[in-house]
Amino acid sequence: MTSRSAPLWIALFLALAAALWWWHQPAAPVPVPAPPPPVAPAPSPLSDLAVVPDWASLNRYQSTITRGDFLRLMDTVFTVSPAWREWIEVGEEEANIRTTGSTADGDSLRLRFAPDGLASTPPRYWRSATELPPAPPARPLEGLRIAIDPGHIGGRWGKMEERWFQIPGSQPVQEGDMTLQVAKLLKPRLEALGATVTLVREETEPVTPVRPDMLEEQARASSSGGDIVRLAERLFYRTAEIRARARVVNDTIRPDLVLCLHFNADAWGDPAAPSLVPTNHFHMLLNGGYMDNELAKADERYDLLTKLLQGVHDEERKLAASTAAAFVERNPMPPYLYNPAARNHRNVDGNPYLWARNLLANRTYHCPVVYYEPYVMNSTEDHARIQAGDYEGEREVWGKPRPSIFREYADSAARGLENYYRHSRKMAE
């Protein structure tokens, strides 16, 4: 090899060495795309002004109800169709309760059933009649905590809440004022029987500090059109007010039962020139009869389970039956009959006066609720009695001697409770 060819040889050697070095280097890793972020479970819709439920709080009811009782109550009291099984899957030993909006996301709460014959008293702040200590015979309501909830608001709010009408030449009829009048007559009657009684409202003013103009944004968000001011007013008196009362009941009073006082009415048309109807009627409302679209809302599904698992229905149906009997004994009003085609109710125990419906008050008050719907404010008979006002004794009204309609209401309500507790709780010797 000559000196002239040396640079070429060196260059070839260096090129071969570089190629061998490159050949033995590890291959560069192929980029792997990052996994997509997890998809959050779809939330269930909520009813107006509701908050997301604390589903974990239902764990306190683990192993307190049997499978048979759970199915019986769901199928015959709390729902109106088998569609509830879309949200609650019942196995042999537990129920799988859907807590979010999608049936495929797997977000659920498992509720264990108690073995047959081993159900236990669930945790709750209220006491049933059989759980109360013995009472003196003259005071069968001794120690019972009662909250009286006079329905609606009345006063300057009566026209807004659509519970006002006036026959020309007569005094206005305003339900919120009348229920408060009955509440103030009923309270001392129950206290004389031994109860501790608290009025949820004591005047014709709202319990909630919220006012309609504060709800216009929510009304706009939940509306597909319509009068926003009117929608905000309805959110105020139908929803915000009742939710505020529920907080007072559940967090402050914590009673053994709530008495929801109402007067019924048939359609009256123009409230300034209303129509009177020839007949009156009466019924009592218990919690239940949840419609399919209501069960799709997380808060309503949660409230249903809270009522069911606390054993509220058994106490409500016995209280309501005793109350209905006392009212009809005093004034034989016919029962109100629901349209069978309306899928928003369940009859209870075959009693024509007892109906299960899902109302905001009897759903969100977490204790037994005695919900009264006596009389028909715009019936010719009951309107005459309302116009007669409150008085002691009897007066001739609508063709025969009658007590004040307000005192008859209070006396019948007190008698129904007295009869129930006298026969259902132990009496001291």
Order of alpha helices (4+ residues) and beta strands (2+ residues): alpha-alpha-beta-beta-beta-beta-beta-beta-alpha-beta-alpha-alpha-alpha-beta-beta-alpha-alpha-alpha-beta-beta-alpha-beta-alpha-beta-beta-alpha
